[in-house]
């Protein structure tokens, strides 16, 4: 009898040791937690976007040394006509909002429809106005200082992430966005095909002939900016730059006719 009890105790000890070993090897068993390989956790690393058959959009960001833009956000839109192809070279429509405007709000249905029809990628950054840098001409409206390189980094990030390559740049800007767009084309003309700038709020004068087509518009009641638009156009004509000039019966607003004419202008210069 004593022998049987000792044998039973030995069997129980062996079972306890075996169970302890199993738990150490499989710590998630019995707790409602799947092993890491089975957990459907989101992948936050950069990856190539594939197998899209419909349009898609996303917001991404980079970090900068600018005090007002430590994290610079950007909105990206890929139309279905491009997503179905999946790779190759496509023109880029850069939409630069008004002062401190958000890219995802600036990209309206008119632009998305155009991108679908003409197979354009849309990228729209959300620069925040760094007013302390305005007087020194180093704010984001001056792309040669820092914001232009930041935008190029956002473009490169898109190409790596999606596998889609971008060719000629078409810039559309309103107000502060028009300032950025004009200056970007003068800074990096080799990247740009066409620029539609509406109601630029600063005096910008080209100093050499560049191979970029411009559409310059302003409202007749936009008295603070109409002189800037006329001066740019006049100097462009003198230098032999291909530029079109329009004045609309409005103030400092972006009206549908400006958008419509801009998209027709881009289509013509594609």
Beta strands, then each sheet from edge to edge (+ up, - down):
strand 1: 56-63
strand 2: 71-78
strand 3: 88-96
strand 4: 120-125
strand 5: 164-174
strand 6: 192-198
strand 7: 213-219
strand 8: 243-248
sheet 1: 1+ 2- 4+ 3+ 5+ 6+ 7+ 8+
end
